[in-house]
């Protein structure tokens, strides 16, 4: 009989590209992972992985086994959710992955409320802007507070349910003494010194593509994903920044914010979970807390609860 742990290791290695990266994520030694994969290969009687430069890739047999692995793992989670639903109680642990820009206005209030409503639930929160949905598909997190920019393609993986939380526009941030009391056209920023996130980030790519659609390529003098650094540069009068509204404390002194005119850049903040036919009481409670916090703490437009 196949060992479910070995199947999960195969999926993790395929997703992360190497045995070393998979081992690190699972807090195991590369040798231990290699040993388990060798045992899985012996169970199947065929090679499942092959070298691919500095990484590894699935063989045809490995791809076929991974397809079945996805269904097996999904069936196991479905069984766990069904039993949890019968119990009808929120569990003891959950892991949330959240964007840094959502911590102050959404995550902190949500976890505070959740601790009051379900004191037995201990939530581990991973604050990161890297590959949250991949971690969700691998089972390392239970809920993702993620983002998708409206003018970029939707890359949500199969098997993921998305619950919209908040439509969040990017605002133009300048020093208070450089304020312009009107909406600013994106094209005007071609004449500004900009502080923007790297193009390798979701926000950086969204800004880059929006500027190109407006007819110019931004020349960024300051490149940082640290929103506090972007705001500090704007406050000092050194740069203009484009920052999500939920990431800006409206009481911050020395800065001025203005909306974009004509072609706004908006991100959809969402809570994502793995799809199951039976709702899991724990992830449902966490998602509900995030939705309530988004409505109370963010400048939300009405969104469906889907």
N, C-alpha and C positions, 0 to 999 in steps of 0.2 A: 504494500500500500504506500502511496506517495506521502511524503512528510510535508505538511503544510508550511513548516518553517523554511524548508529548502525551496519550496515554490516561491515563497515571499522573498527569499534572498535572490533568486533568479530575476524576479521582477525589479528588485531594487538595483541590481547590477545593470540590467538593461536600461533603466531610467537614468542612472548616474554615470554610465559609460565606462566604469572601471571597477575592478574588485576593491582597489584601495579606497576609492570614494564611497563605495557602498559600505565597506567595513567601517569607515569613519562615521558614517551616518547612523549605523546600527550599534556603534560603540563596541565593535569586535575587532580582533586582529585580522589582517588580510589572510593570514594562514588559516584561521578558523573558517572564514567564508569560503576560501578555496577548497578546504576539506569537505565542507558540506555540499558544495557544488559538484565536487568529484563524486561524492556519494549519490547525488541526484543523477549524474551522468551514468553511473553504474546501474542505478535503478531503471533508467530508460533504455540503456544499451546503445546510445547514440550521442555524438557530440552535440552540445547545446549552445556553446559559445566558441568563437574563433577570434584570434588576435586581429585587431584593426588599427594599425599604427600604434599609438600609445594607449589605445583604449581596447575594448572588446566589443564584439557585435554578436547578435544572435544568429545561429544557423537557421536553416529552414525548419528543422525540427524544433529548435528553440523558440522560434516565432509561433509555431503551432502550439507548443506547450504553454507559452505565455498567454495566448488567447484563452485557453482552457483555465489557466491560473486566474485570470481576471474574473471569469465566471465563478470559479470555486470560492475565491475570496469574497466576491459580492454575495454569494449564497450564505457564506458564514456570517457576514455582517447582517444580512437580512434576518437570519435566525436569532442573532443577538438582539436586534431591534424588536423582533416579535415578542421575545421573552421580556424585554424591558417594558414594552407597552402593556403586557399583561400585568406586570408588577405595578405599573403606573406611577413610578417614583423616579425622580431625578437621581442620577448616579453620584458617585463620589469624586470622579476625576474627569477632566476634559482639557484638551489643548487647543488654544486659539492662536492663529497666526494673524497679525495685524500690521497695517502700514504705520510707520512712525508718525505720519501726518494726521492719523486718526486717534492717537492715544489720548490727548487732552480733552477733546470735545465729545468723543464717543466711547472709547474703550474704558477709560477710568470710571466715568459715571455708570456704564453698563455693569462693570464688575463690582462696583460698590453696591448697586441695587441687587445684583444677583447674590452677593454674599448675605444680604439681609433676607432675601426670599428663600434661599436654599443654602443655609450655613454649612451643610455637610459637603457641598460641592467645592472642590479645590481646582481652580482653573490655572493652568500653566499658560502664560502668554509669551509668544515668540514675536518680538517686534522686528520685522524685516520687510524689505521691499523686493526680495528676491524669490521668485519661483514658488509663491505660496500654493498655487493650485496644483503644482506637481507634488508638493508635499502632501496635499490633501489626497491625491490619487494613490500615493504610496502608503497612506494610513498613518503618517507620522503626526498629523494634526487632525482635529475633528471638525473645526470650523475655521474658515478664512474670512477675514474682513478685507476684501480686495477692491480693486478698481478696474474700470474699463472706460477708456476715452471714446466718446461718441463718434468721432470722425476716424477712428482706427478700427480695423477688423476685429470681430469678436473671436477670440482664440480659446474660449472655454472648452476644456476637454469633455469628451463624452462621459456620461455617468456622474456629472456634477450638477446639482440643483443650485440655482442662484436666486436669492431673495433680495430684490432692490431695497436699499435703505435711504439713499439720499442723492439727489442731483447736485453736484458741487462744482461751481464755476471757478476758473482761475481768475484772479484779480491782478491788476497792474499795481505794483507797490513801488512808491518813490519816497524820497525824503519829504517830510511835511512842508518844508519851505520851498519845495519844487512842485507843489500840488497843482493839479489842473482839475478844476471842479466841473468835469464833464466826462462822459464815457470816452475812451480812447480807442481809436481804430487800430487794429493789429498792425496795419501797414506803417503807422507812425513809429512803431518801435524799431524800424530799420535805422532810424537816426539816433537811437539810444544806445548807451553802453549797458549791456545786459549781464545779469547773473542768472544762469540757468543750470538745471541738472544735466548730467552727462546724457548723451544721446542713447546710451545703452540702457537707460532707465525708461520706464513707461512714460513718466512725465516729460522727460527730456525728448523722447521720440514724438510725443504728442505736440509739444511746442514746435519742434523742428518741422514736422509735417504741416502744421497749421500755418506757420510762417511761409513755407514754400507755396502753400495754396493761396496765400495772400500776395504772392509775387516777389518774395525775397527770401534769402537764406540768412538767418541771424548770425551775426559775428559776435560771439560771446567772449568777453574778456575774462569773466569769472565763471568757472565751471565747478559746481558743487551740488550734491544731492542733499546737503544739510540745510534745511529750511531756516534754521536759526542763523546760519551764516549768510544766507541770501537776504534775510531781513536786516541783519547788521550792516551789510554793504549798502542796502537801500537807505537805511536810516542815516548812514554817513554821507549820503549823496554821491557815492561812488558808482552806483549802478541802479538800474531798474530791474525788478524781479517780477516773475509771473508765478503766483503762489495760490494753491487751493484755498478757498475761503475758510474751510473748516480748520485749516492749519494756522490761521492768523488770530491771535488774541486781539479782539477789538479795542482793548484798553492799552495796547502797546504804544508807548509814547514815541514821537519823532518820526512816524511814518504816515503816509497817506495812501489809501487804496481807492482804485477806480475800476469800474467794470470795463470789459472790452466791448466795443461797439461794432455791430454788424456781423462779425464772425466770432462769437464767443467760443472759448475752449472749455468744455465741460466734461467732467468725469462722473461716471455712475459708481457710487460706493455700494457694495453689495456684501451680503453674508452668503457664503457658499458652503455646502455640505455634500457628502457623497450621497448619490441617489439611493433611496430604499423605498420599497412599497409601503412599509410600516414606519411611521415617524418615530424617531428616537426621542424619548422625553428629555434627555440631557442636552442634546444639540438643539432641540426645539426651544428649550428654556434659554439657552445661551443666545440663540438667534433672536428671540423675542426681546431679550434685554438690550441687545445691540440696536434693534429697530426702535425701541422706546427712547434710548439715549440719542439716536440720530434725530428723531423727531423733536426732542426737547432741546437738544444742544446745538443742532445745526440749522442753517437757513434752508430748510427742506422745501421742495415742491412735493405735491402729493404723488406718491408712487404706489403701485399695487404691491400687495404682500406676497405675490407669487413665489 
